[in-house]
Amino acid sequence: MELFRRSGLRIDPDILLVADKGYQGIGGLHAFSMIPFKKPRQGRLTDLQRRFNRNLSRYRIFIEHVNRAIKRFKILQYRYRNKQRKHHLRISLICGIYNFELRY
């Protein structure tokens, strides 16, 4: 969440932002967002909140699988130590390779 704040990235208000529990407070920056409910201290989630979290997780699992597939390229697992101006190009190439694999 801290990296998201510092990045200054602004997302179109019409886009639904689906995030995990690490993005608590994203609602103040992006009104059209969904994050799972956290269990309160010494408390429990309601049945409705648990069902919401389960359905949100079912939706997010596809995104997590994409993240896992892309992270097999070591450039995204570790600190990037090369020239910063080529970082975006390399990530774009990795995403292109992943998209190519999806088609075949």
SULCORSUL-V132271 format. One record per residue. N is the residue number from 1. SS is DSSP state (helix for helix, strand for strand, loop for the rest). D_CENTER is the distance of its C-alpha to the mean C-alpha in Angstrom with 1 decimal. Layout:
BEGIN
n=N ss=SS d_center=D_CENTER
n=N ss=SS d_center=D_CENTER
END
This chain:
BEGIN
n=1 ss=loop d_center=10.3
n=2 ss=helix d_center=13.4
n=3 ss=helix d_center=12.1
n=4 ss=helix d_center=10.5
n=5 ss=helix d_center=14.0
n=6 ss=helix d_center=15.9
n=7 ss=helix d_center=14.5
n=8 ss=loop d_center=16.1
n=9 ss=loop d_center=13.6
n=10 ss=loop d_center=14.8
n=11 ss=loop d_center=13.2
n=12 ss=loop d_center=15.9
n=13 ss=loop d_center=16.9
n=14 ss=loop d_center=17.3
n=15 ss=loop d_center=13.7
n=16 ss=loop d_center=12.1
n=17 ss=strand d_center=8.8
n=18 ss=strand d_center=7.3
n=19 ss=loop d_center=5.5
n=20 ss=loop d_center=7.0
n=21 ss=helix d_center=10.3
n=22 ss=helix d_center=9.5
n=23 ss=helix d_center=9.1
n=24 ss=loop d_center=12.6
n=25 ss=loop d_center=14.5
n=26 ss=helix d_center=12.1
n=27 ss=helix d_center=14.7
n=28 ss=helix d_center=17.2
n=29 ss=loop d_center=15.3
n=30 ss=loop d_center=14.1
n=31 ss=loop d_center=16.4
n=32 ss=loop d_center=14.9
n=33 ss=strand d_center=11.8
n=34 ss=strand d_center=11.5
n=35 ss=loop d_center=10.7
n=36 ss=loop d_center=12.8
n=37 ss=loop d_center=16.2
n=38 ss=loop d_center=17.2
n=39 ss=loop d_center=20.6
n=40 ss=loop d_center=23.1
n=41 ss=loop d_center=25.4
n=42 ss=loop d_center=28.4
n=43 ss=loop d_center=27.2
n=44 ss=loop d_center=25.6
n=45 ss=loop d_center=23.2
n=46 ss=loop d_center=25.2
n=47 ss=helix d_center=25.2
n=48 ss=helix d_center=23.5
n=49 ss=helix d_center=20.6
n=50 ss=helix d_center=20.4
n=51 ss=helix d_center=20.5
n=52 ss=helix d_center=17.8
n=53 ss=helix d_center=15.5
n=54 ss=helix d_center=16.7
n=55 ss=helix d_center=16.2
n=56 ss=helix d_center=12.6
n=57 ss=helix d_center=12.0
n=58 ss=helix d_center=14.0
n=59 ss=helix d_center=11.9
n=60 ss=helix d_center=8.5
n=61 ss=helix d_center=10.5
n=62 ss=helix d_center=10.8
n=63 ss=helix d_center=7.3
n=64 ss=helix d_center=7.8
n=65 ss=helix d_center=11.1
n=66 ss=helix d_center=10.2
n=67 ss=helix d_center=8.4
n=68 ss=helix d_center=11.6
n=69 ss=helix d_center=13.9
n=70 ss=helix d_center=12.9
n=71 ss=helix d_center=13.2
n=72 ss=loop d_center=16.7
n=73 ss=loop d_center=17.6
n=74 ss=helix d_center=18.5
n=75 ss=helix d_center=17.8
n=76 ss=helix d_center=14.1
n=77 ss=loop d_center=15.0
n=78 ss=loop d_center=17.5
n=79 ss=loop d_center=18.5
n=80 ss=loop d_center=19.4
n=81 ss=loop d_center=23.1
n=82 ss=loop d_center=24.3
n=83 ss=loop d_center=25.0
n=84 ss=helix d_center=22.1
n=85 ss=helix d_center=23.3
n=86 ss=helix d_center=22.7
n=87 ss=helix d_center=19.1
n=88 ss=helix d_center=17.7
n=89 ss=helix d_center=20.2
n=90 ss=helix d_center=19.4
n=91 ss=helix d_center=15.7
n=92 ss=helix d_center=16.9
n=93 ss=helix d_center=19.4
n=94 ss=helix d_center=17.2
n=95 ss=helix d_center=15.1
n=96 ss=helix d_center=18.5
n=97 ss=helix d_center=19.8
n=98 ss=helix d_center=17.0
n=99 ss=helix d_center=17.8
n=100 ss=helix d_center=21.4
n=101 ss=helix d_center=21.1
n=102 ss=helix d_center=19.8
n=103 ss=helix d_center=22.9
n=104 ss=loop d_center=25.3
END
